[in-house]
Amino acid sequence: MRMPRNQDALHRCDSDNPIDRSDGACHNAPAVVDELVARLGDALGTDRVLSEPDELLVYECDGLTYHKSRPRAVVFPQSTEEVSNVLRILADHDVPFVARGAGTGLSGGAVAQANSVIIELARMNRILKIDYENQLAVVEPGVINVVLSQAVADRGYFYAPDPSSQTSCTLGGNVAENAGGPHCLKYGMTTNHILGLEVVLPNGEIIELGGEVETVGYDLRGVFVGSEGMFGIATKITVRLTRRPQAVKTLLADFTSVVEASQAVSDIIAAGILPAALEMMDNATIRAVEASVFAAGNPTDAAAVLIVELDGFENALVAEAERITDICRANGARTVRQARNEAERAQIWAGRKGAFGAMGRISPDLMIQDAVVPRSKLPDILGEILKIGQRLNLTIANVFHAGDGNLHPNLMFDARDPAQVERVKQASEEIMHLCVQAGGSITGEHGVGLDKINYMPLIFTQADIDAMARVRACFDPDNRCNPGKVLPIRRCRAF
C-alpha cells in the first residue's frame, strides 16, 4: 500500500462549509473533459456509462434528499476487475469518485461532491458462495440485505443485521455505514458479522482484508467497515450466517406517556433481559403508520408503543415475556399483546419498518436525524426534542431503537419554503447538541457523511480528527475517494 503523499500539496478551499455548495465542487478546479467519459465507455461499454444531465438527475442525492449534487458521470461495473480498471482510469485523470449501491443512505454519504464519478455497484448482486458447514457466505456488494436471509432461510439461517430499509439496501452500503437495525440490540452491528473483504483501493490495486478464517496482523477489516466509502470499494464480502432461534415472541405495548414507555425500556434492560429488539414509536409516527399501507393495528390515541421481540429457547421465552408484560404494566401500559402467529408478528414489524415511508403522508419533505444517547436519558431527551419542535413550529415524529438509545427524530418540512428549511437546520443542530450534552453521540448507525460533518468537533478534538485523516490517507493518499465527507477538513484539489 502506498504511503500518503505530502498533505501540504493539497491546497485548502476558500469555502467554510462544503455542503452549502449546490454542486459540491471546488471553484478553482477545472472541468473534466469528455475524454474521461470516452475512456470509461471504452472500458465498460457506452451502455454502462451515464453522462447526460437528465440521466444524472436520478443520482443527485441519496435517501436524505436534503443534500443534492449531480455527479460528473455514473458507471456500472460488473466485476472486481472492472472496478479496478475504472479506478485506474479515474486515477489517470485525477478524478474523485463515490461508491453507491441502492442509494438508501440517510447522511448524504453517496452524494457526489467535487464533480465526482459515481461507481454504481447495484449490478454486482450475486451470492457467490454459501458455506453452511462454516456458517458463512460470500456476496457481491450489490446483494440486497434481505435477499441473503431469504436465500438461506430454508436451511435455518439468516443474516442478522436488519436495517429498516433491508428490502432495498445493499450489503456493500451496510458495510460502508456499519449499519444496524432493530435486532442489533442483541446481535450487534454489521461489523460483528463481516469476516472478510475484497477491496479495490483508489489506485485500482486489489487487496484482501480478513477472510473466512481468523487472520493475523492489524484488523484492517474492522477499520474498513464503517469507513463510509472513504477508503476504497468492497467488491466481495464474506459474512457470518446465524442460526435461526428455536422460538420468537413479539410483544406490543401501548402507553399514554412517552416518559412511561421510556422508563419501561430502562427497566426491561435493568431486569437482566436482553431482547432481540426493543423499538419505540411516538404518537405522530403511529398515526402516520396507521393511515398508510403499513397499518399494523396500533391504537392511534397512544402516546407511544413499544415493540419487544424475544428469541431463543421456547421455555425461557415464556418467563421473559411474562416479566416484560409485568414491567410494562407497572410503567402504565394500557395493553400488552403478544403476536399469536407469524402473520401477526410480520404485521407488527411492517408497521415499524414502514414508518419512514409512512411519513410522506405528513409532509412533502423529511429530515431524518440520527443520534444515540444513554437509555436512562431517553425520557428527558424526548421531552426536550418535543420542546424544540414546538418552539420552532416543526412537527417532529420519533421512531427509534429504544433498546440501545438510538434516536431517529423525523423533522417534517416543505423544502420549497426557505424559512422552514432554516428552522430544520436550527432544530437539527439543537438536537445534536442536546444528545452530545447528555453523554451521547451524533450518529448511531446512519453515518456522518455530509449531514453531520460540521458536528464532528462536538465529540472529537482536532487531534482526533487529524489522526482519522492520517488513517484515511494510508488508503487514499490523493483524497479522491468520496471527498468532502465525515472529516471537517476542507481540502480542494486541482484536476
N, C-alpha and C positions, 0 to 999 in steps of 0.2 A: 504493500500500500504506500502511495506517495505521501511524503511529509508535506504539511501546509507551506505554501509559499509565504513570503513576507506580507503580512496583513497590511502593512503601510502602503503596499502597491494598490490597495483598494481605496478609492477616494470617497469621502463621505458626501452624501447628497444634501442639498440645502433644505429639503423638506423636514419639518419637525415630526410629522405624522404620516407614515407611508400609506395608511389605509384611507386617508382623505382624498387621494387622487382617484379620479374616475377611471383612469387607465392603468394605474398601478405602476407606471414606468417612470424611470428617472429621466428628466427632461434633457440631460446632456448626452443621452445615449442615442446614437444614430439609428435609423430604421434598418431592420433586417431586410436584405434584398431578396427577390424571388428565387435566386439561385438556391437558397436553402430549401424551399418548398420543392423545387425541381429535384434536388438530390434525395429528399425524403421520398418523393414519388418513385424515383428510380429504385430505391431500396425496398419499398413495400408494395409498390403498385399505386397508381394515381387514385384508385378507388378506395384506398385506405389512408388518404391524406385529405383533410378538410382545411380550406384556407379562405373561402369566400365569407364575407361578413354575415350573410344570413345563415350560413351553416354554423358559424362560430357562436351565434347568439345563444344557442342551447347550452353552451359550456361556460357562460359568463359568471355563474355562481354555483354554489353547492346548495345543500338543504337549508342553509341560512341565507335567504335571499337579500339580506341587508347589505352584503358586500358583493359588488359586481365589477368584473373586469374581463374583457374579452381576450382570449389567447391569441397568439400570433398564428398558430395552426394547431390542429388536433391530428394525431396519428394513432393507428390501430395495429400494433404489433400482435403477433400470434404465437411467439415463441421467445425463449430466453435469448437465442441468437439474434433475433430481430430487434429485441430491446437493446441488446449490446450494440448492434450496428447503428441504430437510431442515435444512441447516446454518443457514439464516436463521431457521427456527423455533426451533432449539436456541439460537441467539444471543438471540432474543427472550426466552427463558426462562432465559438464562444457565446453560445445562446443558452439561456436558462430554461428549465423545464419543470413540469409538475406531473407527478403520477396521479391518476384518477381511476376510480372504479365505478361505483354506481352514483357517486355524487350525493350521497345521503348525509354527509358530514354536516355538523352544526357549529363550525367555528370559522368558516371561510378558508379552511385548510387546503381545499382543492381549487381555489381561485388562482388564476394565472397572473401573478404580479410580474412587473418588469418585462412585459412583452414576451412572456414565456410560451413555450410549446407544451401542450398537454399530451402526455403519454396515456392514452385511454386503454385500460387493461381488461375491459369487460369481455373481450373475445377470448381471453386466456382463461377459460372457465371449465377446464377438465379436472375431474378427480383422477389422479394418476395412479394411485395405489391405495388399497385398504388392507391393512395387516391386522386381523383380529387377534392373532396369537400374541402380538406385541402391543395391541391396543393403540394403533396409530394409523394415520392416513397422510398421504402426500397429495397436495392440491395445488392448482394454479391460483393466482391472486384474484381472478375474476369469479371464482366459485361463490355463489350466494350462500350466506350463512346457514339458512335453514335447509338448503338442499343437501348439505353434508349430513345433517342429522336424519333427514328423510332417507338418504342412501344407506344408512347403517341401522335404521330402526328395526328392520326385520330380524337382525341378529342381536337385538337387545342393547344397542349402544346409542350414544348421542354425543354431540359436540356441545359442551356446557355453556360457554359464553353466548348470551342471547339478547343482544340489543333490541330495543323496541322496533327497530327497522329491520329485523332479521330476515324478513321475507324479501328484502330488496338489497340490503347492504352486502358488500363483498368481504371475503376474508382478508384480502390484501389491505383494504381500508381499515378493517378491525385491527390488524397488526400495526398499521401506522398510528392509530389513535389509542392503542391499548384499550379497546372497547370493553365495556362491562355488560350491564343489563340487569334485569330483576334478580336473576339467580346468582349473581356474582357475590352476594352476601355469604353464601355457603361455598360456592365452587371457585371463587376468585375471578380475576380479570383475564383478559386474553393472554397476558404474559405467562400465566400459570399453566397454559395449555399449548404453548408453542415449544416444540423440541428443536427444530432446526429451520434454517432459511437459506435459500439460494438467492444471492443479491447481486445485482448489477450496479457497480459504482458509477459515479457521474462520468468517468473517463471511458466507460464501456467494459472495464475489467469485471470478470465474474468471480465471485468468492463464495465460500460456504461458511455459514455461521451456525455452530451447533450441529446437530444431526439426530439420527434415530437412536443413538446411544449417548450416554454421558461423555462429554468431551473435556479435555484439559485446556488450560490456558485461560486467558481473560474471557469473561462472559460477554462477548460481543453480540450474541443473540439477544441477551437481555438489554443491552444498550440500544440495539436497533428497534426493538418493539416499543412503540410509543414515541418514536423519534419524529413523527408527523411528516414523513416523506422528505426529510432534510438530509438523509444520509445516503440514499440510493433507492433502488426499486427492487422489491422482493418479487421474484418470478416463480419460485416454488416454496411451499410452506409445509413443513411437517408438523402435524398437530396431534395432540393426545386425545384419544377417544375415551369416553367414560361409560361405564356400565349403567344401564337404567336401573333405578332403585326398585325394590320389590313392591313398594306401595307409595302412593301420593295422596295427601289430603289437603284440600284447598278450602280455606275459610274466608268469609266476607263479613266484616263487622261494620256497622254504621254508627256514627256518633253525632251528637248535636253540638259538639265543640271540637275545633281543631286542636286546642290545647289538651283536651282529654285523650284524643286519638294519639297525639304525640307522646303523651305520658304512657299510654299503653305500649307504644313501641319500646320505650326505655325499660319498662317493667318486664316485657317479654324477654329481652336480652339479659336483663339483670337476673332473671329466674334461671339462667343457665340453659335456655332453649336457643338453639341456632336454627331458625327456619331456613329453608332453601331460598325463600323470597319473602320480603316484607315491604309492601308497597302502600302508598297513600295517595288519594285523590281528594281535592277540596271541592266545595260546592260548585264553583264556576266550572270546573272540569267535569264534574258529574253531570251537570245539566247539558253541557255540550255533547258529551258522550251519549246520553240517553235520547237526545234529539237527532242522533246520527244513525248510520247503518251499523255502528258498533254497539248499539244499545245492549246492556248486559243486565237490566233489571235492577239497577241501583236506585235507591229511594232519592228522588230529586230534592227533597227537603232536608237531606242530611248535610251537616257542615263538613263532614269528611267520612270517607270509607277506608278501611284497611283491608288489604288482601294479604293473607298469611298462608304460605304454602309450606307444607312439611313433606319430607320424603325420607324413606328408609325402610326399616322393618315394620310390618303391619302392627304387631303387638305394641311396639314402642310408640307408634304414632297415635294410637288411641288415647293413651295417657297424656301425651303432649297436647293433643287437640283439646282435651278437656281442661287442661291447665291454662291454655291460651284463652279459651272461652271464659273461664273464671276471671282472668286478668282483664280482658276487655270489658266484661260486665262491671267489674269493680271500678273501672275508669269511665263508666257512664254509657257504655254501648247499649243502644236500644235493642238491637237484634244481632245475633251471631249465627250465620247459617253456613252449613258445610255442603260443598258440591256433592251431589249424590252419585254422579257418574262422570265419565269423561266429557260428555256433551256439555254438562253444566260447568265443568272446570274450563273447558275451551271458551265458553261464553263469557265467563268472568275475565279471562285473560284477553279476550278480544276487546272488551271494554277498556282494559288498561293499555294494551299495546296500540289501540286505535285512537288513544286520547289526543295525540298531536294532530292527527288528521281531522279529528272532530272539531278542533279549534277554529277551522276555517268557517264554521257557522257563526262565529262570534265577530270576527273582523277580517278584513282582506289581507292583513299582514301580521306576522308573528315574529317576535324576537324571543328565541328560546335560550334562556340563560342556564348556566350550569356551574354550581359551586357545591362545596361539601363542608359540613360543619359537624362538630361532635353531636351525637344523638341527644345528649342531655340539653343541648341548646336549641333543639328544634322548636319547642313551643314559643320561646321568646323571639327567635329569628322569624318564624312565620308571621307572628303578630306585627313585627317591625316591617316586614315586606308588605303586608296589607296596608300599613300606615303610609308607606312610600307611594303605593298606588293611589290611595285616597288623596294625598296631598298633591300629587302631580296629575290627578284626573285621568288615571290609566286603569284599565281592567287588567288585573294580574291573576292568572289561574295557576295553581300549583299541582303538579303531579310528579312524584319522585320516588326514589329508592330510599324509603324511610329507614330501613334496617341499617344502612351504613351512612346515613346523613347526607346523601347525595341529592341536592335540591335541583329542581328544574322549574323556576318561575317562568311563566309564559306571559310576555308583555304584548297586549293587543294594541294595534295601531293601524293607521292608514298612511302608507308611505307617501301618498300624494299631498299630505298636509305637512309642510316643513315644521310647524310648531309641534305637532305630535312626534315627529322624528327627533326633535331636540329633547322633548320630555322623556322619550325612550332612552336616549343616550344618558340623560341625567339619572334616570331610575336604575339603569344597568350599573352605572358607576357607584351609586349609593349601595346597591345590593352587594357588589363585590367588596366594598369597604366594610360593610356590615358583617359579612361572612368571615373576612380575614380577622377583624377585631374580635370575633367570637372564637378564634382559635382554629378557623377552617382554612380552606384554600380556594383558589379562583376557578378550579375545574375539577370535577370528579371523574369524567370519562369522555367529554366531548373534545378535549384538547384545547390548546391555546390558539393556534392558527393565527388568523388576522384579528379575530374578535377580541381576544384578551391580551394581546401583545403589550398594550400600554399598562396593564395591571401587573405585569411580572415584577416590577420593583416593589410591589406591596409585600411580596413574600420572599424575594431574593435580593441579596446585596449585589452591588456592581461586581464584586469579586466572584460571586456565584455565577452571574451571567457570563462573565469573561471566561470562567472555567468551562461552562457549557459551550461557548463559542469555540474554544480550543479543541474540544472533543469533536464538534461538528467539522472543524477544519481538517481533522485527520481523515474523514470520509470525503469531504467536499472542499478541497483547498481553494477552488476557484469561485466558490459561493454561487454556484449555478443551480443547485438542487433545491427547488421550492423556496426561492428567495423571498425575503420580506416577512417570514413567518416566525412565530414563537419568541425569538430573541429581539428585544428592543434595541438593536444596533442597526442604525440606518446606514447601509453601505450601498454605494452605487458603482456600477462597472461600465466601462465603455465596451460595446460590442457592435 
